[in-house]
Amino acid sequence: MDSETQNQPTSQEKNPTEIKKRKWPKGKIIVLIIALIIVWLFAVQIMAADRYQAVVKVAGGENQLGINPLSDKLDFGELSRDNGASRFVTLSAKGECRFCLSGGEKFIMIWQFGEISDLIKISKNNFVLKPNEDQRIEFSLYVPVSAQEREYRGQVWVFKLPKLF
């Protein structure tokens, strides 16, 4: 080994002032902040959504109709095949949105999940609810002839998003 290579400091022996700190470009920081804000707003809307359990029990026989009127569920009771039932939810837009340019209007979006979602039809979805306005939404369920005798479950989420523009 020659004397020059022996006197060179290894990367572990470098002076801390010689190590350059990696800086993120301002553009990447701004994009990251915007992405975090969007994720946060999306999470807030999911937590604020009205959630309803949806359930129907398919029974044997003909023209069977069991009613179970609950306000916290979309419970369609017990229905025979080739039969249907409806449940209603009234949506209201109360209060004002300080940050909205639209004067407190809400954009309503309804999502369905689970095995019951194929059986439910919604009368109105993806619409604007004006301040102090009420909208009555009908959830119609029809049990096809091919349905098995068992309980079908799922969820319905109602999002009330502030309309910004």
C-alpha positions in Angstrom: 0.0 0.0 0.0 1.3 3.4 -0.7 1.3 6.2 1.8 -1.3 8.3 0.1 -4.1 5.7 0.3 -3.3 5.1 4.0 -3.8 8.7 4.9 -7.1 9.1 3.1 -10.0 9.1 5.6 -12.7 6.4 5.1 -16.3 7.4 4.9 -16.8 6.4 8.5 -14.0 8.8 9.6 -15.3 11.9 7.7 -15.8 15.0 9.7 -19.6 15.6 10.3 -19.3 19.1 8.8 -18.2 17.5 5.5 -21.4 15.3 5.2 -24.0 17.1 3.2 -27.5 17.1 4.4 -30.1 15.9 1.9 -32.8 18.5 1.3 -36.1 17.9 -0.3 -37.0 20.2 -3.2 -39.8 22.7 -2.3 -42.0 21.2 -5.1 -41.9 17.8 -3.5 -42.7 19.2 0.0 -45.7 21.2 -1.4 -47.0 18.1 -3.2 -46.7 16.0 -0.1 -48.5 18.6 2.0 -51.4 18.8 -0.5 -51.6 15.0 -0.6 -51.8 14.8 3.2 -54.5 17.5 3.3 -56.6 15.5 0.7 -56.2 12.3 2.6 -57.1 14.0 5.9 -60.2 15.6 4.3 -61.3 12.2 2.8 -60.8 10.5 6.2 -62.9 13.2 7.9 -65.7 12.8 5.4 -65.7 9.0 5.9 -66.0 9.4 9.6 -68.8 12.0 9.3 -70.9 9.9 6.9 -74.3 8.6 8.1 -74.1 4.8 8.2 -77.1 2.5 8.0 -77.1 -1.3 8.4 -79.2 -2.8 5.7 -80.7 -6.3 6.2 -83.4 -8.5 4.7 -84.4 -12.1 5.6 -85.6 -14.1 2.6 -88.3 -16.5 3.7 -89.9 -19.4 2.0 -93.5 -19.4 0.9 -95.5 -16.7 -1.0 -96.5 -13.2 -0.2 -94.7 -13.1 3.2 -94.0 -9.6 4.4 -92.6 -8.9 7.8 -92.2 -5.2 8.8 -89.5 -3.9 11.1 -89.7 -0.1 11.2 -86.4 1.1 12.8 -84.9 4.5 12.3 -81.3 3.6 12.7 -81.3 0.7 10.2 -82.6 0.0 6.7 -84.3 -3.2 8.0 -86.6 -4.6 5.3 -87.9 -7.3 7.6 -88.8 -10.8 6.3 -89.8 -11.0 2.6 -90.6 -13.9 0.4 -89.1 -14.3 -3.1 -90.6 -12.1 -5.9 -91.6 -9.5 -3.3 -90.3 -6.0 -2.3 -90.3 -3.3 0.3 -89.2 0.3 0.6 -87.6 2.3 3.4 -87.2 6.1 3.5 -84.5 8.4 4.9 -85.0 12.2 5.1 -81.9 14.3 4.6 -81.7 17.8 5.8 -79.1 20.6 5.2 -79.0 22.6 8.4 -76.5 25.3 9.2 -74.0 27.2 7.0 -70.6 26.4 5.7 -68.2 29.2 6.4 -65.7 28.0 3.9 -68.1 27.3 1.1 -68.7 29.7 -1.8 -72.0 28.0 -2.5 -73.7 29.3 0.6 -74.0 26.0 2.6 -75.1 23.6 -0.2 -74.2 20.0 0.4 -73.4 17.4 -2.3 -75.1 14.1 -1.4 -73.4 10.9 -2.4 -74.7 7.4 -1.3 -72.6 4.2 -1.4 -73.8 0.7 -0.8 -71.7 -2.2 0.4 -72.3 -5.9 1.0 -74.4 -8.7 -0.4 -77.6 -6.7 -0.1 -76.3 -3.9 -2.3 -77.4 -5.6 -5.5 -81.0 -5.8 -4.2 -81.4 -2.2 -3.2 -82.3 0.6 -5.6 -81.9 4.3 -4.5 -84.4 6.9 -5.7 -81.9 9.7 -5.9 -78.1 9.8 -5.6 -75.3 12.3 -6.4 -77.3 15.5 -6.0 -77.1 18.9 -4.3 -79.0 19.6 -1.1 -79.7 23.3 -0.6 -79.6 25.0 2.9 -82.8 24.4 4.9 -84.0 21.9 2.3 -85.2 18.4 3.1 -85.0 15.5 0.6 -86.7 12.2 1.1 -84.7 9.3 -0.3 -86.4 6.0 -1.0 -84.5 2.7 -0.7 -86.4 0.0 -2.6 -85.5 -3.6 -2.2 -86.7 -6.4 -4.5 -86.1 -10.0 -3.7 -85.7 -12.0 -7.0 -87.2 -15.4 -7.5 -83.6 -16.8 -7.6 -82.7 -15.6 -4.1 -81.7 -18.2 -1.4 -83.7 -18.4 1.8 -81.3 -16.7 4.2 -80.4 -13.3 5.6 -78.7 -10.7 3.3 -76.7 -7.9 5.0 -74.8 -4.8 4.0 -74.3 -1.1 4.7 -75.4 2.2 3.2 -73.3 5.2 3.7 -74.6 8.7 3.1 -72.0 11.4 2.5 -72.9 15.1 2.9 -70.0 16.8 1.4 -69.7 20.6 1.5 -70.1 22.0 -2.0 -67.2 24.4 -2.4 -68.1 25.9 -5.7 
